[in-house]
Amino acid sequence: MGIALAVALGGALGSVLRYLVSKFVQAKVGIDFPVGTFLVNLVGAFLIGLAFSYLVERLTLSPEVRALLITGFLGGLTTFSTFSYESFNLLFNGEALKFALYVLGTNSLGILMTLIGYNLGRML
């Protein structure tokens, strides 16, 4: 299996799981806050940390399996997991300024881009 196919397969599985878990949790909790997505993002952040520390650093996995599990599945489950890992890595490596710029920039600019996209979509 090629790496691109592994990413696609993992991404499809992760995306479907994200949808199902988010909807299930949201229905059970029933409050006006995206608890399902919040939970999936936090679980995904935990899983990507676990995956990198255990699967990548302790086990010898083929590039295809790593791509399927980490880039594909966890990326499909939540891109927040990648953001969390990269933020952690900057902080862990003593890059406090880069960490602050990345976290603040990603969040503030991400919200701004959502607003711009939303408004553009309303104009079309």
N, C-alpha and C positions, 0 to 999 in steps of 0.2 A: 504494500500500500504506500503511495506517495505521501509526502508531508502535507500537501495541500488537501488531499482527500481525507487524511486523518484529522486535520483541523476542521474541515467541513462536517465530517461525521460527529466529532466531539461537540462542535458548536451547535449542531441540530439537536443533539441529545440534551445539552445544557440549557438551551433556550426553551425547549419544551418543559423541562423540569422546573425552570424558573417560573414559567407561566403557571403551571399546575400548583406548585407550592405557594406562590404568591396569592393566587385566587383562593386556595383552600384556607390559608391562614387568615386572609382578609375576611372571608365569610365567617370564620369561627370567632374572630375578635369583634368584628362589627363596629368599629369606631371610625371616625372621619380622620384617619391618619394612615398613610401607606405602610402599615405594619408588615404586610407580606413582603413587599419589596425591601423594606428596611432589614427584615430578618434574612432574606436571601443575600443581600449585600454583605451583612456581617458574617454569615456562614461562608460565603464565597471568599471573603478576606481571610478568614481562618483557614479554609481549605487550601488557598494558594500558598499561604505561609507553610502549612504542613507539607504540601506537595513539593515545594522547593527544598525545604530542609530535609525531608525524608526521601522522596522519590529521586530527586536530582543529586543531592549530595551523598546519599548513603547507598543507593541502588544504581546499577548500571542498566539504564533503559535505552532502547533505541531512540533515535531522534523522532521517529514516527509515533511511538508510544507516548513520549513526552509531549509532542505536538497535539496528539489526540486528547490527552488528559488535562494538560495545563492550558495551552493556548486555545484549544477547541472547547473542551467541556467546561472548564472554569471560566474561560472567556465568554462562552455562551450563557453560562449560569449567571455571571455578573462581571461586567468589565470593572466594577468597583474593586474586585479582588486584585486585579493588576495594579490599579492606582494605589491601593493600600500597600502592596508589596514594594512598589517602586518608592513610595514615600518612606516606608520603613527602611529600605536599603539606603536611601540618602541620609536619613537620621543615624542609622547604624554606622555608616562610614564617616560620620562627623561633618557632614555637609549641611549644617544648620540653615544657612542662607538659601541654598538650593531647595532644601526641604520646605522652608517657609514660602518661597516663591512658587514652588510646584503646587503645594496644597492650596494656598490662597488663590493662585492664578487659575488652577483647574476648577475650583469651586465657583469663584466669582465670574470668570470668563465663560464657564460652562452654563451658568444660569443666564448670563447675558446672551450667549449664542442661542439658547433655548428661546428666550424672549424674541430675538431677531427672527429666528426660524418660524416661530409661532405667528408673529406679525406678518411675515412674508407669505406664509400659508394662507392667512386670512385675506390677503390682497389678491391672491391668484384666483 
